Amino acid sequence: MVAPLAHVCAAGGSTVANAVSAALHFFAVAQCMMREPWPEQPKIMNESHFDIIVVGGGSAGSLIASRLAELGDVTVLLVEAGPDPPSESMVPAYKDILKSGPYTWNFTSSTDGNSSKALEGGVQHQPRSRMLGGRGSANEMVYTRGFPHDFHTWADIAGPTWDWNAVLPYFKKTQRLTDTTILKNPVLMAYHSVEGEMTVSGSKQTTKDVDTFLNAFNELGFPIVDDMTYPGRFGAGRFLHTIRDGRRDSTATAFISRAGFENRGKLFVLRNSVVTQILIDSNKTAYGVKVSREDESFIYYADFEVVLSAGVFNTPKLLMLSGIGPRNHLEEMGIDVVHEVPVGESLHDQAMVLIFLTADVDLCTLPKAEQHIEMIKYMYNQSGAFSSSDSMGLYMSTDKNSDVTAPDFAIYPVCTPKNFGFRNGCRSIINFQKHICDKLGAINEEKELLSFAVVKLNPVSKGNVKLASNDPKDNPSIYSGTFSDPRDYEGYPEAMRTVYSLVNTTVMKQIGARVVDYDLPDCNGLKVEDDNYFKCIAQNVGTSAWRAGGSVSMGAVLTPRLKVEGMQKLRVADASAMPATVRGNVEAPVIMIAERAFDYINEDMKAASYDFMVYARA
Ligand SMILES: Cc1cc2nc3c(=O)[nH]c(=O)nc-3n(C[C@H](O)[C@H](O)[C@H](O)COP(=O)(O)OP(=O)(O)OC[C@H]3O[C@@H](n4cnc5c(N)ncnc54)[C@H](O)[C@@H]3O)c2cc1C
């Protein structure tokens, strides 16, 4: 795999003579190897017609547009606001670096002053990607689906087509599993597939930190499981990841670059182009989009329908900018009301509460000193520590009923090597107040930091997404709703106590692990480890676990076939459509929604005996 790409890229540097420039050449070639064969930026004339326009080339949009193009007859325009992903997004070990900066929308969300008080201004950071592949080009690649229980709830809200047995084939459709342990186990394999386009791989090697965490959880009585997606048993284990041959896999790599454009003659992938409005006629029928590119404005027509896949915050924003949303709010923003529906009103997210431990003995797999050599290994043949992710977690239940079939909490440990510059990420990603980052940063200069994110998987709090103004350039105003329903504190004391108990396990005692005290004024008077103490910590440091969904949800705004209720030729397929949270990460459920959306569009085209436009590529 390496040789042909290296060959293609080497052309510019073959006269290199001395050792230094040979080394530079090596890195240039390696850098080139990481490049994906993204399609050319198409030149599309103003007022061009397409059968279908998909807005947003993220986890959902890239898949939908590509599947439609596979049909052969459909002319599809995929409009993405951002550029192609940078090479570094392909490197699994760099999963954390694109949480801020030019490839993100830099969304922030507010709270009601009740929670997240240890964050600067109470503001939560909500990094969402602005590039082909969307957040799938920069997320942590953890592959989970949620539990059957979650989809029973979806079915209660959106109908039986969203129940577990009905959605499982759609999860499997995209998946190409390569994990050897699961492949050998027929019980686990009943839930997996090896035939899809996106690679889902297991952890390649055991690592000191993950082994230690697994042993510690096991000592506390939690079982170790081989497959964290298996709905029949939960406990502690390594996650599956969307990694293929040492590189990130995403719907953009699997469906746009790797699919090859010889089979995608009628798919046009337009980047660096922002949709600013959906065009709607007097019969409430969508017929195209307005696009802004390099300060010019374009209109493109969709003869069959417009599909919105702009993500959980931008999809509701675009609907509202186009006059679809809550009447009072639209009027307040000076926008003519086209259709009144509760867009933006049922946002759900999960809260994470971080607990930090430090230790006397180093545990992290990749100490800073070894990183350079690992980087060279990676650039040479995409092997070594940079080529995989060893993230793991614990699913647990705080419900003591013996018939519990799904977890209600997760704990995600991460090891930060000594002197890793924790202070910067603490400010730019988590947005903790300066004094907290100074304290944690000072510890990290001397020692490793072991962080444990404690996440309630089935919260009931709701937030909302509104417009900040009627200017498409402004980010939406996001209220996360963290702990707005006090029932969401339930279970936190027990789950947090589990992390505190880790320091008493044999393996953690051996490294001298201890909890770092946040020293929060609100909690200092409370008895450490009492329920109220833990709730106080959760209230102060709780922030988004980056699992938002439901801002344009089925049941509230969308039909079970993902169409905007009361509108024609307008569909939504992305995280916004999720009617309730799932117990785990959300990209696989979003991709499942996208697979379903494709089927619905295809069925609707057939039912309408739709005459495809005849498009001749110039
Ligand atoms: C920090 C972080 C880590 C995560 N880690 C994981 C993980 O490990 N595993 C997991 O399963 N999930 C993870 N997630 C969640 C998951 O990646 C997202 O939920 C999922 O990618 C959302 O897919 P989407 O299609 O709804 O939106 P996105 O992938 O965000 O795609 C939306 C796309 O639309 C584009 N767009 C927006 N507005 C416009 C417009 N007006 N015009 C044109 N284009 C537009 C955007 O640029 C973007 O490319 C993580 C999320 C975050 C924030």
The ligand as an ORCA input file, in Angstrom:
! r2SCAN-3c Opt
* xyz 0 1
  C     -14.868     16.093     20.424
  C     -15.796     15.027     19.925
  C     -15.394     13.695     19.956
  C     -16.255     12.703     19.487
  N     -15.848     11.400     19.530
  C     -16.689     10.427     19.069
  C     -16.284      9.064     19.030
  O     -15.165      8.715     19.397
  N     -17.184      8.153     18.582
  C     -18.438      8.492     18.155
  O     -19.226      7.620     17.799
  N     -18.838      9.782     18.165
  C     -17.980     10.749     18.571
  N     -18.369     12.050     18.527
  C     -19.684     12.380     17.965
  C     -19.787     12.175     16.446
  O     -18.557     12.343     15.794
  C     -20.814     13.119     15.874
  O     -21.992     13.024     16.624
  C     -21.147     12.790     14.427
  O     -19.970     12.875     13.659
  C     -22.207     13.767     13.929
  O     -22.468     13.528     12.574
  P     -23.425     14.529     11.763
  O     -23.491     13.998     10.388
  O     -24.667     14.715     12.533
  O     -22.683     15.932     11.791
  P     -21.218     16.354     11.372
  O     -20.335     15.174     11.248
  O     -20.832     17.429     12.324
  O     -21.396     16.949      9.918
  C     -22.012     18.156      9.613
  C     -21.292     18.734      8.417
  O     -22.078     19.773      7.869
  C     -21.237     20.850      7.524
  N     -22.072     22.053      7.535
  C     -22.640     22.639      8.608
  N     -23.349     23.714      8.231
  C     -23.242     23.796      6.895
  C     -23.763     24.707      5.935
  N     -24.545     25.719      6.297
  N     -23.425     24.528      4.635
  C     -22.650     23.492      4.241
  N     -22.130     22.599      5.134
  C     -22.437     22.753      6.440
  C     -20.171     20.832      8.583
  O     -19.017     21.551      8.184
  C     -19.944     19.350      8.772
  O     -18.951     18.862      7.906
  C     -17.534     13.056     18.991
  C     -17.940     14.391     18.961
  C     -17.089     15.374     19.412
  C     -17.558     16.784     19.371
*
